[in-house]
Amino acid sequence: MLRGSKVGLRARHEGDIPVLQTELYDDVVNASRSDARPWRPISPGSEGSRFAVDNEEEGRVPFSVVELDGGALVGTATLWGIDNHNRSAHVGLGLLPSARGKGYGTDVVAVLCHYGFVMRGLRRLQIDTLSDNAAMLRSAERNGFVREGVLRSAAWVMGEFLDEVLLGLLVEEWKRDTP
């Protein structure tokens, strides 16, 4: 398990999938805001769950996020769009509603930075988030990510176009002890 100050990132367990499916994906608004694909109903236990792990997929590393105190599942974290040639990847996370507002997001981003820069030898990490996602923007900036641009009206979410903010962090800018 990879450890932060509050959370750990571990392999996804089969028992995590129904919880993540119910708490994150079955919340249509949350799922629509966190995935570029249109929401569609997915039957419990089906192979179509976005939380199912494909161990053969090279460009995506999914984790389950657990509290260090007690080990309770609190969300999901992913390094995705991994480009080994350009040594870059994207950072993503989703916290269960009961885990939001506790500083876990900032800690998850810090652990994913450690994984990407130290364990994977990446040079650049990027976060793409909706412009009104204050929690993710705060977590990114607390970890040293810099706003690099805005993609105007780039995301179709619940019947309207929203702006996306792009943030980047280079390995030489990264502070290992952040936050």
Buried (B, 14 or more C-beta within 10 A) or exposed (E): EBEBEBBBBBEBEEEBBEBBBEBBBBBEEBBBBBBEEEBEEBEEEEEEBBBBBEEEEEEBBBBBBBBBEEEEBBBBBBBEBBEEEEBBBBBBBBBBEEBBEBBBBBBBBBBBBBBBBEEBEBBBBBBBBBBEBEBBBBBBBBBBBEEEEEEEEBBEBEEEEBEBBBBBBBBEEBEEEBB
